[in-house]
Amino acid sequence: MTKPIFVLNGPNLNLLGQRQPEIYGRETLEDVAQALSELSEELGLSVRCLQSNHEGQLIDWIQQARRDAAGIIINPGAYSHTSVAILDALNAFDGPVLEVHISNIHKREAFRHHSFVSARAEGVIAGFGTEGYLLALRRMATLVAGR
Ligand code: CA2
């Protein structure tokens, strides 16, 4: 059995589907996790979906992924724009990393245009709504198969 893909979500993404549907849509994070789980079976993968509002917890999971995950899909939320510590943790992970943003961060405020994590990610998806997670998982299947 191959190792799971860790799908990590950062601060406030637990509120998905509850507020600001015009930006983030109506699906909850649980809906996303369910859809990812179904797609992962189709792709012959498995996923472990995790969310935290705490930077250190996200870093602990990224470090755990060094041993336990085949790849990481991450939406670091606002930490994308601030966290060198998350970038450092991802740099210590050897597998593929894909970054997802539900909204198009380049169409929003200037402070969202730069992500520290993008320097490490094999690819970045932004502005595809929650469908972006599923697209990232399809791409992850290709990347993992190529290793
Ligand atoms: O577009 C994305 O996925 C973001 O990573 C979401 C972050 C934001 O800080 C990034 O710039 C772009 C914010 C997540 C907040 O999520 C909420 C969802 C529903 C209601 C309130 C917040």
Residues whose N, C-alpha, C, O or C-beta is under 5 A from the ligand:
A	BS01	CA2	P11 N12 L13 L15 L16 G17 R19 Q20 Y24 N75 G77 A78 V100 H101 I102 S103 R112
